[in-house]
Amino acid sequence: MYKHHSALGVALSLKPAAPVTLIRPQAAARAARFFSQKFPGRSLYAVKANPSPELLRTLWSAGITHFDVASITEVRLAARTLPRAKLCFMHPVKAEEAIREAYFQHGVRTFSLDSIEELEKIVRATRGATDLELCVRLRVSSEHSKLSLASKFGCELADARDLLMATRQVADALGICFHVGSQAMSPHAYTQAIERVRAAIVDASVTVDIVDVGGGFPSSYPGMEPPPLEDYFRAIHRAFESLPISYSAELWCEPGRALSAEYSSLLVRVERRRGNELYINDGAYGALFDAAHLGWRFPVQLLRAEANEADMVPFSFYGPTCDDMDHMAGPFMLPADVKAGDFVEIGMLGAYGSAMRTEFNGFGADTICEVADEPMASLYRDEAPAPSLSNVVQLRR
């Protein structure tokens, strides 16, 4: 793997004609240490955010030992990459064959569910196992999050009593889990959801061993600068401590974006400029799915050897395919004199960028370079040394 001290160095030395994924293992390790040391419970990395084996190994080395897997393919990948990791199969609707393989071949003992049918499926697939950790997923609000996850999974509070009681009968450890949605912008999202957990526990009168607050922990993007993560941790801890559960109950979370977003960025080349529209060599069918289909704005910077004094103006991007939907509206702020042949770094793509990539129309990126400079945005700045001078000079906001 090619290594360089900075994104600018990669652009100047390689002058790549195809997109290049830039990875920053040090940024992912820093995020992992932050969660391992400061979250008041157990952190499970949500593998779907970025299933790179290199990233999984980096997180493991930095203290993440539990992993949220959502498919049998993710189970196999994580088990092969990290044989000693604890895998938790947290998709609430699974194929019976997947449950069976996960339990008998890969040692998975933790499963989530949101219906009696799924509970019965798990019992059948594991042949009535008595060593299961089963987490009942509650439906909670996503009103404080940028991407809702409130409609597809989770049992309603009115149905939770019977499901919790039935699950308690077959589970060695009973958990309650939820997901407040992706990119939660307020700690209140979690305290509000934990109040529903309280209501479910009181109504069912069951002993709960695990409370899993799921994912949703945010990263920093243009126009989406969240409060410090410590604010979320304090709010969750206070709410958890007030629940009617035993002193030995465990608190879990499932960060995906917060652990992986800063891990990678994308180096692209401008192939054409048409007014304030830039044609670049990656797009909606590559690492920029969220920018195209969800209107997500990512930080960008022009990579040139010389300092640039041009005014910053808004641009939109077109990707390389023949599809009109291959369009990222932005706005993406870049110097007014950007032109064809220039290189642009698009940051904060470690979460879902590489995971959503296709090779539609014959376009794709398979070159990966490791760089040592700072990511373009971070919620962990206090945990790291100051960025290099070259990065400061080139980063214009």
N, C-alpha and C positions, 0 to 999 in steps of 0.2 A: 504494500500500500504506500502511495506517495505521501510524504509528510512535508509540511512547510510551517513557518512561524505564523503566517497570516493568510487571510482570504486574498488580500491584495497580492501577496507573493505568488499565490497559485495562478491568479489571472495573468500576472506579468511574465511568469516563467513558462507556463504551459500554453497560454493563449488557446484554450480549448474550443473546438468547434461545436462540441456537444455539451449539454449541461453536466455539471460536476456537483456531486453531493459532498459538502464539507462537514466533517464530523468533529465534535469537540468532546472527547471522552471526559476531560477534566470538568466540563460544565455539568454533565450528567452525574458524575461522581459527587460533585458538590451538592447537587439537589438531593441525591440519595442520602448523603450524610446529614443534611438538614432535616429531612423527614425522620431518619433513624434516631437522631438525637433530640428532636424537638417535638415531634408529634407524641402526645401522651398515650400511646398505645402501639399497635402493630401496623406497619405499612405494607400493603400488598401492591406490587406494580401491576397495572392493567396492561397486559402484553399487547392487546389489540392496538394501543396507541402507536407502538413501534416495535415490531417483533424481531428486530435485528439481533442475531446471536451475540455480536460484539457488544451491543448495548446491554443485553441481559447479563453478560459476564461483568461488565463495568458496574452495573447496579449491585450485583452480588458482592463484588469486591468492596463496595462502599457501604455495605450493611443491609441491603434488601435481600431477605432470605425467603420471603413468601411472594407468590405470584398468582394473580387473578387471570385465569385462562378461560376463554369463552367458546372454544371449539376443540374437537379432538385433535385437529391439526396443531393448535397452540399447545395442547397438552403434550403431544409428541415432541414438538420443538423444544419446549421448556425442559422436559424430562431428559432429552438428549443433550441439551446444552448445559444444564445444571442438575446433575443427578441427585444432589443432596437437597435441592430446594423443595419447599412445601408448596404444592399446587392446589389451588382452590377453583373448582369448576363453577363459576358464578353466573353462567347463562341460565335464566330461569326455565327455558324450554329446550330440552336436549333430546337427541336420538337415544333410544334405549341401548343401541349398540355402542354409542359413544360413552355412555355411563358405565357400561360393563367393561369396556376396554380400559377406561380411565381408572376404575377401581382395581381390577384384577391384574392389569399389566403395568400400570404406572404408579400405583400406590396412592391414588387420590382418595381422600376420605371426606373432603369438604365439598358440599354441593348446595346451590341455591334453588329455590322453587317458589312458585306463587299460586299453586293450585293443588287440590287433592289429587288430580290426575297425575301431576308431575311427581308428587310424593309416592304414589303407588308405583309409578314407573321406576323410581330410584330403588324402592324396596325390592321390586322384581329383579331389576338388573344386577343388584348387589347380593341377590339371594338371601334377603333378610339379614344383612350384616348388622352387627350390634356396635360397631365402632365408628358410626357416621357423625359428622358435624353437619347439621342441616340448618341452613339460613333461610327463613321465610322473608321474601321481599315484599315490603309494603309500597303501595303507590303514594308518592308525595308530590308536592307542588314543585314546578320548575320555574316559578315566576321570577326568581332572582338570578336566573342563568341565561346565558346567551343562546344556548341550544337546549331545547326541551327534550327530556327523556321521560315524560310523565304519562304518555298514552299507551305505550306498547306493553310494558311489564309492571308487575306489582299488584297485589291483591288489595281490594278496598278495605278500609278499616272495618266496615260492617261485616266482612267475611273473614277477618283475621282470627277471630276467636276460635272458630271450629278448626281452622287450618293449623293454628298454633298448638291447640290441644292434641290434634291428631299427630302432628310432627313430634311433639314432646314424647309421645308414646314409643316412637321408634328411634329417636335420636339419642346418641350418647351425649352430645352437646347440642343445645338448641340455640340458634341465633336469630336475630332480626336484622335485616339489611334494607337499604334503600339507596336511591340515586337521585340527587337534587337537580341533575342536568349538567351539561358541560359548560365550563367557564362560569362558575358561580361568582357573582360579583359582590356578594355580601355574606358575612358570617351568619346572618339571620336565616339564610337558607337551611343551614344545618340545625340551628336551635329550633326552628319551626318544625322540621321533620322529626327531630327527637321527641317533640311533644306528641306526635302521632305514635311514636314507639311507646311512650308512656301510656297513652290511652289503650293501646293494644295489649300491653302487659297487664294492666289493671283489669281490663275486661275479661281476658282469658285466664287470669290467675295462674300463670305458669312461671316456672323458674327459667330465666334466660341466662345463658352462659356467654353469649357473644353479642355485641352490638356493633354492626358494621355500617359506618356512615358513607360508604361507597366512594365514588370519585367526585369529579366536579371542581377540584381545587384548580384555581386559575393560573394562567401565565400572563405576561405583560405584552400587549399588542397596541398599536396606534389606536387611540380612542377607547381602549379597554385597559386602563391601568387600575388594577384592583388594590384593596387594602393589603397591608402586610400579612403574610401567611400566619404569623404568630397570632394575629387577631382571630383567625379561624380556629386555630388550635385551642386558644383560651376559651372561646365560646363553646366549642364542642366538649371540652373537658368539664366545664361548669355544668352543662346540660346532662352529660353522662353521669356525673357524680350525684345528680339529683334523682336519677331513675330508681325505681323500686326493684333493684337487682342485688345479687349477693356481692360481697366484697371481692370475690375471686373472679367475677365476670370480666371478660376481656373486651377492649375497645380496638376496633380495626378500622382502617380506611383503605381505599383502593385508588391512589393517584395514578393517572396515566399521563395526561398532558403536563402536569406540574413536574414530573420527573424526566420527561423526554423532550419537551419543546425546545429547550436550549441546546440539545445535543447536536442538532444539525441545521444547516442552511443550504441554500442552493446558489450556485454560480451559473448565471445565464449570460448569453450574448445577445445584444440587440441586432437584429437582422435588418430592420427597416424602421424608419420613423415616418409617420403620417400625421402631421399636426402634433397633437398631444397624445397620440396613440403609438405605442411601441410594440413592434412585432418581436417576440423573444422566442428562444428555442426550447421552452418548456411551458406547460400550461395546465388546462383543466383536466386533461387525461394523464398528466404527469403528477408532479408534487403539489400542484396548485388547485386541486379539487375544491378545497374550502374557499379559496379566493374567488373561484368562478361561480360555484353553486350556492354558497352561503353568504357571499359578500364580505368574507373575512379580509381584513386589512393586515398585511404583514409589513414589518419594517424593511426598508430597502436602502441600499447605499451604492453610489457609483464608485467603481474601483478604477482609479487612475493614479499614475505615479505622482503627478503634480497636484498641488492643492487647487481646489476649484472655488472660485468666488462668485459664480453665477447664482442668480436667485433660485430659490426652490419653488417649483411649480408642480401642479398635479398632473399625473399621467394615468392612463389605463393601459392594459396589456392585452395583446392577442398572442395566443399560443401558436405552435407550429403546425397543427393539423388543419385539414380543409374544412373543419366544422365551425360554423358561426358561433356555436355555444362555447367554443374555446376562447372565451373572453373573460378577463378579470377587470371589473370596472374600477376597483380601487376606491378612492384615489391613492396613488402611490407617489410620494413626494420625492422628486429628483431634480438635480440642477437643470436649468432651462436649456443648456447647450448639449444635452445628451444626444448622441447620434449613433448611426449604424456602426457596428464594430466595437462599441463600448461594452464593458462587462459590468454587470450589476449583481450584487449579492442580495438575495431575498432571505430574510432571517426567520427564526422561530418556526422552522418546518420539521423539527424532530418529532412532533406529535402529529400523526395522521398523514403527513406529507408523503414519506416513502411508502407507508402502508397502503395508500390509496393509488399508487402509481400503476398505470397500465402501459401497454405498448401499442395502443391504438394508432393506426395510420403509419406504423413503422417507427414511431418516435419513442425514445426512452433514454434513461440515463443509467449507466452501469459503472461509471468512474466514481470512485470514492477517494477523497483526500482527507487526511487528518491535519487539522490546523491547531495552533497553540494560542491564538488570540482569543479575546473575550467574545461571547455571543453579542448580538446587536441589542438585546434587551435582557434584563434579568431581574428576578425577584430575590436573588441571592448575592447581590453585590457586596454586602457586608461580610460575606463568607470568603471572599476571594481577593487576591492582590489587584491593584489598579490595572486597567487595561494598558496595552502598549501604546506608545506615542503614535505609531503609524495608524492604529485603529482609531484613535481619537481624531487625528487629522482628517481621515477619510469619512468618518461618520457624520453626516449632516442630517438634521431632523427638521 
